[in-house]
Amino acid sequence: MNTDDTVRTFVDFYRERGHELITGSSLLPPPSDPVLFTTSGMHPLTPYLQGRPHPQGRRLVNVQRCLRTTDLDEIGDLTHLTVFEMLGSWSLGDYGHPQSLRWGYELLRDGFGIPDEKLYVTVFGGDEQVGPDLESLRTWRELGLPVESTRDENWWSNGPVGPCGPDSEIFFWTGDGPPEGCPTTDSRWVEIWNHVHMRYERGEDGGLVPLRQVNVDTGMGLERLVSVLQGRRSVYETDLFEPWTRTVSQLWELDERSMRVVCDHLRSSVVVLGEGVRPSNIGRGYVVRRLIRRLLTALRRDDDSRTLVDLPVELVGGGTVRGLLLDEERRFGQLLERGRRVLSRPEFRGPLSEEDYHYLHDTHGLPRELVAGLLG
């Protein structure tokens, strides 16, 4: 099942069950929003989760492009991405969480053909503020799937304040042999879908109050789902990433992790630049500048003659985006030269302290990963 078929199957399943397809929002939230980028499918729907009527009704489905910088250090593994697409479904005060779980299981089993033995689920085990999610536990047991209760892993929120609630995460077995262990003990169980019982609002004081309506918010990473359905070891081996991995591998000989970092950060940079963000030292501009510098660091780790000039226009686009990438590469070269001069000083010989790293960053604009690369 290719990426287009996967999206169509997901959307059609929910539309057949009364969900209206809504257009995904921009990667850039409105100016009144304090976050830099849209980080989840529910983020643009926050006012409706809090009780405002949605113009398209109480059952919704969409595909939302997201960006997260919290996982940057994980980029290069098999599953994490900076920019990704989220398949989402919502009940805004309509059906309950058990119905969402049953539909989710039906879609995975019948729509995507995933066998029961490849699935494991986790539910919220309770904490000092909220009791265990016994309703979800009973539902999964009725469906016959193995289930694990956790205390810390199964609570979802989009930030320190705002809508939140216990969630139920669905995992897929990626190991070669028969499934073993459970999600908290074996990393070969990979999360593919999260169903959130969005029924609380967390205030500035950390307290929880019930939302005006009880909602369901589900989110499933498209790229990760496609890797499962296509039987691929990583998200970078799917049809979605094929143009990037094919082009990059033909241009440069990179180790596997560097290849993934370059493909992810290059793809993400092109997307963000295409949204109109321009590199700078603050805010959104700093995010894209950091992405470009991280990809150049990975690209040049073994050969500093490698250059983005070699990228074909059909991959990154011509005109503005390509020009911005090459301008950042030129600036990066200047930063490298300055970094080498600074690090050649006697006071930076030997292991660097945290104070050294802060000084190099704050005074000379040298990020830690760049300093580590120059010293290595």
N, C-alpha and C positions, 0 to 999 in steps of 0.2 A: 504494500500500500504506500504510494508516494505521498508527498506532503500535501498536495492539493486534495487528494482523495481523503486523507486524514481529516483535514479541516472540514470538508464537505460532510463527511460522516458524522462528525461531532455536531455541527450546526444543524443538520437535518434532523438528527435524533431529538434535539431539544425543541426545534420548531414544531415537530410532530406532536409534542407534548405541551403546546400552547405558549412557548417562549418566543418573544419578538426579537429579531436580530437588530442589534444597535451597532452603530458605527464606532469603531475604536477611536479613542481620543488621541490627540497629538502626544508625542513623547515629552513635550514641554507643557507643564501645567500652567494655568492662568497666573497672571502676575500676583494675585492675592494669595496664592498658595505658597507656603514657606519652603516646600521641597524643591530641589533643582530639576528632578525628572520624575516622570510617572514610573513608579516602582512596582505596581501590581495592577491587576485587572480591576480590582475594587476601588482603587484610589479615586478615579473620576466619578465614581458612584457614591461617594461618602455622603453627600446631602440626602440622597434617596434612601440609603441605609438608615439614616437618622430620622426618617419619617416624611420627607418631602415627596409628594406624588410624582412618579416618573411619567412623562408624557406618553410613553409606549406601554405602560401597564406594569404589572407586578411580577411577571415572569420574563426574564431577559436572558439573552445569550450573545456573546461577541468574541472577537479575537483582538487582543490589545497588545501593542508593542510596548515593552518595558525596558528599563535600564536600571541596573543595580551596581553600585560601586563597593558594596559591603563584601562582595565575594572576589574582589580583584586578585587576592593572593591565591585563590583556588583555581583561577584560570590556568589552563594547561592540563587539568585532570580530564576525566572522561565525560563529565556531565555539566560543568558550570560554564556559563556564558555571561558576558557583560550586557549585551543587548539580546533580548529574546522575545518570543511571542507567547502570550498566555491565552489559552482557551478558557473561557469563563462562562458560568451559568449562575443565575440569581433568582431567588424568591424573595421579594420585598414584602414581607408580612403575609405571604400566601401559604404555600405548603410547608410542611415541617422537615426537620433534619432527617428522620428515618426515610421519608420518601426520596430525598436527595441521594441517600446512600444506596437505596434499592435501584434507582435509575442509574447511578454511577456503575454499580456492579453489572447491571443489564447491558450497558453500553460497552464496557470492557469485555464482557463475555461474548455477547452476541454481535455487537457492532464491529469490534476490533479482533475478536477471535482469540482472546487471551485465556488460557486454561486456568482453572481454579488453583492448581498446584503451584502456579507461578506467582500467586498473590499472597500478601500478608498485610494486615491493617493494624494501625495503632489508634488508641483513643485516650482521652484525657483522664488521668487517674485521680484528679482532685488536688487542691492545695489549701492554704489557710483561708482563702476567700471564697472559693467555689468547690462544691463537692464533685465526686467522680461522675463522668458522663455515662451513666448506666443505660440510658436510652440507646446510645450508639452501640454500646457493648452488646446489648440484647439483639439489636438489629443484625449486627455482623454474625453473631452466633446462629441466628435463625437462617442466615444466608449460607452458613457452613464454611466461612473463611476463618483461618487462624487469626487471633486478635491478641494484642498486647496492650496493657495499660501503662502509661508513663506519667510521671509527675511534671516534668519540665519541658518536654518536647511538643506537647499537643495543645498549645495555646497560641492563637494567632492574633496579631494586631499589625497595623500599618505604621506604627510609631508609638511613642510613649503615651500619647493621649488619643482619644477617639474610639470608634467602634472596634470591638474585639469579641473574642469568645473561644470556647473550646473547639478543637478541630479533630477531624478524623483523617489520618493520612493513609494513602494506599501505596504499597510498595510492590515492586516487580523484581523477581529473582534474575540476576544477570550472570550468575556463576555458570561454569561449564557442566558441573555434575548436578545431581538431585539437590533441591533446596535444603539448606541447613540453617540452624539457629533461628534468630529473629532479627528484626530491624535494628534493635539497640545493641546486638552482639556481633553482627556480621555485616560488613559494609557492602557486600554484594547484593543486599536488598537495597534497591534504589527507589526513592520516592518519585511517583509519577503524578499523583493527584491529591489535592487537599480539599476536603469539605469542611467549611467553617460554620459552626452554629453561632452566627453573629447576633448576639442578644444583649451585649453589655456596652456601656460607654465608660471608658476610663478617664477620670478627671485629672487635673494638675496635681492633686494631692495623692494620686495613686489609687483612690477609691473607685469602686465599680457601682454603677447604677444601671437598672434595666433600660434598654432602648424602648422607644415608644412602640416599636413593632419588632417581632422576632423574625430574623432574616436567615437565609442560607446563601453563602458565598462560596463558590467552588473555583479552583484555579488549577489548570494542568499545563505545564510547559510543553509547547508544541514540539520543540526540537528534541526534548528528551523522550516524548511519546513516540515520535517518528523513529528514533534510534531503536526503541523497543520493537516496534512493529516491523521494521526492516531487518531486525536481527543483527544490528551493528554493535560493535563494542563501545563506540563513543558517538557523541552527537556530531563529531567532525567527519564521520564516515557516511553520513546520510546524503541523500540527493540534495538537501537544502544547502549543504556546505560544499558540495562537489566542485562548483566553479572556483571557489576560493582555494581549496586544498590542491586542486589540479594545477591552477596557475602558479601558486606559491611554490609548489614542489618542483615545477619545471624551471622556475627562475633561480631558486637557491636550494642548496643541500643543507637542511636543518635537521637537528634531532627532533624526535616526536613531540616533546613538550614545547620546544621553541616554535615548531610548526603550528601547534594549536594556539599559542599565545599570539603569534603574528597574525594568523587568520582571524581570531576573535577580535583583537584590538584594531586591526585594519578594517574589518567589516563594521565594527561598532563606530569607529571614527568617521567612516563614510556616511553612516546613517545620521550621526549627530551633526556633522557638518552640513548634510543635506537638509536638516531641520532649521538651518540658519544660524546655528551657534558658531561663534568665531573664537579661536584659541586666545586665551588670556591668562592672567595669573590669579583670577578670582572666579568664584561661582562656577557656572556651567562651562565657561571657557577654560577654566583650569582642569576640569574633568577631561575634556577632549585633548588638551595639551598633554596631560599626564598619560592618556591612552597612547597617543602618538609616540611619546618618548619611551614608554615601556615597550612598544612594538619595535622601535628602532634599536633599543638596547638588546632585545632578544635577537633581532635580525643581525646585528653587527658583533655579537658576542665572539664569534670565531673568525670573522672576516669584516674588517671595518671599511672595505671597499663596496660593500653591498649598498644599494641605493633604491629609493622608491621611484626614481626616474624610470626604472625598468618595468614598472607596472603598466599593463595595457589599459587603454582608455575604456574598453568595454567592461572592465571589472570595477574601476573606481569612478568612472565618469570623467568627462573632460571639463574644461573651463574652470569654474570657481573651486570645486572640491579638489580637483587635482592640484591646482595652484596653491591652495592652502596647505595641502600635505607636503608639497615640495618646499614651501616657505618654512614650515615647521621643521623640516629636515635640515634646512640651512641653519636655522637658529639652534637646533640640537648640536650641529657640528661646532658652532661657536661655543656652546656650553661645555662640550667635551674638552675643547682646548683650554678654556678657563679652569675647568676642573682639574686637568692634569697639572697646570701651573700651581694651583692652590695646594694640591695634594703632594707636590714635590717639596713643600716646605718642611723643615726639620721637625716641627711640632706634630706633624701628622705621620711620622714614621712609627711603625709598630701598630698594635691594636688600637682601634678608635673607641672612645667612650661615648655614652649617650649624649653627653654634653658636646662632644666633637660633632656628632651627627646633627644635632640641633643648630649648632653654629654654622656648619657648612650649608644647611638648608636655608636658615633665616638670613644669613649674611651674603652668601654667594649663590643662592638659588639652586643648590645641588641636592636633589632628592636622594634618599638613602639607597634606593636600588641602583642609581647611577654611580654613586660613590663606591658601592660594593663591586660593581662591574669594573670600574677603573682600577680598584685595588686588586681585583682578582686577576 
